[in-house]
Amino acid sequence: MLELGFWLLFAHFLADYPLQGEFLAMNKGKSRQVLFAHAMIWTGCLSIVLVLNGLFQLWIAIFVLLVPHFLIDEIKARNKLFYPKLSVWQGLVVDQTLHFVQIAIVLLIIS
């Protein structure tokens, strides 16, 4: 399980940063379609790890990865709820922590 967690975190960092690209990073806060594309890329990368380990389940991809990732980034991008009170760095920490929680939930479900 530790090895799977490592690969899920690797996929997370790959998809949430370099695979996001400048266009998605600059426009996901302005367009829900662009934000959805980012969430799909992220979900796809983590799902590939699950597929390669024979653990992929569509409901996990949709309801534990895709939808929460979209909502977390939507709230952050639009400065809703608690984000207006946070610095950019603090917002990033909250965002990443929530994505780590998503990964932990996946690991709990499949274990």
N, C-alpha and C positions, 0 to 999 in steps of 0.2 A: 504494500500500500504506500510506503514511503517513496518508492521509485515512481509510482503513478502520480503521486502528489508533486514530485519534482517536475515531471514532464508536463503536468497541467499548469504549474506555475511558469515553466519555460514558455509554453504556448500562450499563456496570458500576457507575459511581457513582450513576446514577439508580436502578438496581434494588437495589443493596446498601445504600442509605441511605433516601431518601424513600419509595420504593415498598415497602420492607420494612414500614414502619409500626410503631407502638408495640406492637401485639399480637404480631406476628411477632418483633420484637426481644426482647420480654420472655419469650416462651414457646418459642422455637426450641431453647433449651438444656434444656427440660423435656420436650419432645415431639418424637419423630422425625417425626411427621406434619406438625407445624408447620414443622420444619426442612426437610422435603421440599418443602412449599409455597413456602418462601423460595427454595430452590434452583431450583425450577421457574420462579418469576417471574424470577429472575436469568437463567436459561438462555433463557427466552422472549424477554427483552429483547435479549440478545446475538444470538439467532437471528434476530430481526426485522431487525437490521442486516445479517446475512449474507443473508437472503432478499432484501432490497431491493437488494443488490449481486449477486444471482444466484449466490451462493456457498454457500448452505445445503446441508449434508449431515447427514442424521439421525444417522449414527454419530458425527460430530464433536459434535453437540449432546448426545448421550447420554454418550459415553465421554471427551470432552475437557472438556466444560462441566458437565453435570448431576452425574454421579457424583463427579468430583473436588471440585466445589463443596460437595456434600453432605458428603463425607468431611472436607474441610478445616474446615468449620464445625462438624461433629460433634466432631472432635478438640478444637477450640477451646472449644466449648460445654461439653464434659464434662471439660475440663482434663486431657486425657490426654497422654501422651508428654512433650514438652518444655514445654508451656504452663504447668504449675504453677510453673516456675522463672522465669517472665517476669512483669513488671508488666502491667497492663491495656494500657498504651500499647505496650509491646514486643509483646504478643500481637496487637494490632491491626496493627502493622507487619508481623509475620510473615504474618498472615492476608491482608492486602492484597497483599503481595509474591507470595504463592502464587497469588492470583487474577490478578495481572499476568502471571505465568508461564503460566497457562492461556491468557490472551489471546495471548501471544507464540507459544505452541505452535499455536494456531489460525492465526495469521498465517503461520507457517512451513509448515504443512500445505497451506494454500490458495495459497501463492505459487508 
